[in-house]
């Protein structure tokens, strides 16, 4: 038998918590001395204590915990509930981390507003390319929504290309369009340049991405999670040049090895402009 203090230490809970569980009938002591009122617990009661704590951490109320324990949930059932809750918590933590990264990126953009220039925005033609690609749908165009979709696409595309014996012939290119279902959803195309003909035996699509006769471009350095500043500098350049955007920018991954902070990506946004200037920085006088 253990005193309430010893039992609390073995269960990694507080004495106050054990007294509360006793008061509400959730975990009674094995024995109470009638003369002194001292509570004593048996080691076997640790099993019930473990279940109480686990279920409480799953988000159940103590009343719900009592009902579940009275139904004698098996260790296997409880393990399944814990794994489900762990997955939910992991997903919530990932979502919170993505939101925090988005807030930080937005703050960096705000802080750099006074220093943004359009000097690095260039008008040029972008040649047609042949891509092997996979597609999927993202809920929106925010980096936090695109990232979890596009990275698995590239991982799977590389695996399928390798299995088919097809070697990439150039850098990766991602492009986007509004998804048919609407509601802000985005159809994500993750592609790698290849030099093969379409073949029905491939478990990936082979498509010809057309030339962009006039594109506003800017080179973004660093993680795509922090692309907002470059994207908005591109928008300022388009506006400063009197051009009009014709759609989502393509992303040409010039360097994507190593840490994301070292990546180099060119954003290529199709535009309409009467100037027709090619290869000239937008921010410089003509």
TAPEPE-V229807 format. One record per helix or strand of 3 or more residues. SS is the DSSP state (hx for helix, st for strand). FROM is the first residue (numbers start at 0). TO is the last residue. If there is no record, write none. Layout:
ss=SS from=FROM to=TO
ss=SS from=FROM to=TO
This chain:
ss=hx from=3 to=10
ss=hx from=14 to=22
ss=st from=38 to=40
ss=hx from=42 to=56
ss=hx from=61 to=69
ss=hx from=74 to=110
ss=hx from=112 to=114
ss=st from=121 to=125
ss=st from=128 to=137
ss=hx from=142 to=163
ss=st from=171 to=177
ss=st from=185 to=192
ss=st from=204 to=208
ss=st from=211 to=220
ss=hx from=223 to=225
ss=hx from=227 to=239
ss=st from=249 to=254
ss=hx from=259 to=261
ss=st from=263 to=271
